[in-house]
Amino acid sequence: MAPKPIEIIRFIGRSSKRIAVTVVGGAVLSAGLAMLVLPGPGILVIALGFAILGTEYAWAAAAFEKTKRGAEQAGRVAKVAAKSASGRIRRRPRGAGPQP
């Protein structure tokens, strides 16, 4: 037996927050995935999408924590690489123009 229209309206009313979180979180997560290959802060936006979805879903909260740990590790690696590279860069004295 098919549900009556009033039952559908009541279900949507009770589930509106979960529906909104799912739609918004999914859209932000999709944008973050696109930013992995397009210009933009992909990892940051993916973490934001998981944080939004994590307010309603336990699996998304766990994925957010994993993404956060991965981003922290990537930040540490980048910091070490930047320090290492800055020691290898030779600086020109002030006033010295381009060398032929």
C-alpha positions as CSV (number, residue, x, y, z in Angstrom):
1,M,0.0,0.0,0.0
2,A,1.4,3.4,-1.0
3,P,1.9,6.0,1.7
4,K,-0.6,8.9,1.8
5,P,0.6,12.4,0.9
6,I,0.1,13.6,4.4
7,E,2.4,10.8,5.7
8,I,5.1,11.9,3.2
9,I,4.8,15.5,4.3
10,R,5.2,14.5,8.0
11,F,8.2,12.3,7.2
12,I,9.9,15.2,5.3
13,G,9.1,17.5,8.2
14,R,10.6,15.2,10.8
15,S,13.7,14.5,8.6
16,S,14.3,17.9,7.2
17,K,17.5,18.6,9.2
18,R,19.0,15.3,8.1
19,I,18.0,15.9,4.5
20,A,19.5,19.4,4.6
21,V,22.7,18.2,6.2
22,T,23.0,15.4,3.6
23,V,22.5,17.7,0.6
24,V,24.8,20.5,1.8
25,G,27.5,18.1,3.1
26,G,27.4,16.1,-0.1
27,A,27.7,19.2,-2.2
28,V,30.6,20.5,-0.2
29,L,32.3,17.1,-0.3
30,S,31.8,16.9,-4.1
31,A,33.3,20.3,-4.6
32,G,36.3,19.3,-2.5
33,L,36.8,16.2,-4.6
34,A,36.6,18.3,-7.8
35,M,39.2,20.7,-6.3
36,L,41.7,17.8,-6.0
37,V,42.2,18.1,-9.8
38,L,41.0,21.7,-10.2
39,P,42.5,24.8,-8.5
40,G,41.4,25.2,-4.9
41,P,41.9,23.9,-1.4
42,G,40.6,20.4,-2.0
43,I,41.7,18.7,1.2
44,L,40.3,21.6,3.3
45,V,37.0,21.5,1.5
46,I,36.8,17.7,1.8
47,A,37.4,18.0,5.5
48,L,34.7,20.6,5.8
49,G,32.2,18.3,3.9
50,F,33.0,15.4,6.2
51,A,32.6,17.8,9.3
52,I,29.1,18.8,8.0
53,L,28.1,15.2,7.3
54,G,29.6,14.2,10.6
55,T,26.9,16.1,12.5
56,E,24.4,13.4,11.4
57,Y,26.4,10.3,10.4
58,A,29.0,8.4,12.4
59,W,30.9,7.2,9.3
60,A,31.4,10.8,8.2
61,A,32.7,11.8,11.7
62,A,35.2,8.9,11.5
63,A,36.2,10.0,7.9
64,F,36.6,13.5,9.2
65,E,39.1,12.4,11.9
66,K,41.1,10.4,9.3
67,T,41.2,13.3,6.9
68,K,42.3,15.6,9.7
69,R,45.1,13.3,10.7
70,G,46.2,13.1,7.0
71,A,46.1,16.8,6.6
72,E,48.2,17.3,9.7
73,Q,50.8,14.8,8.5
74,A,50.9,16.5,5.1
75,G,51.5,19.8,6.8
76,R,54.4,18.5,8.8
77,V,56.0,17.0,5.7
78,A,55.6,20.3,3.8
79,K,57.1,22.2,6.7
80,V,60.1,20.0,6.8
81,A,60.5,20.2,3.0
82,A,60.3,24.0,3.1
83,K,62.9,24.2,5.8
84,S,65.2,21.9,3.9
85,A,64.7,23.8,0.6
86,S,65.3,27.2,2.3
87,G,68.8,26.1,3.4
88,R,69.7,25.2,-0.2
89,I,68.7,28.5,-1.8
90,R,71.5,30.9,-2.4
91,R,70.6,34.5,-1.9
92,R,72.0,37.3,-4.0
93,P,73.5,40.4,-2.3
94,R,71.4,43.5,-2.3
95,G,71.8,45.7,-5.3
96,A,73.2,42.9,-7.5
97,G,71.2,42.9,-10.7
98,P,70.5,39.9,-12.9
99,Q,73.6,38.0,-13.8
100,P,74.3,37.6,-17.6
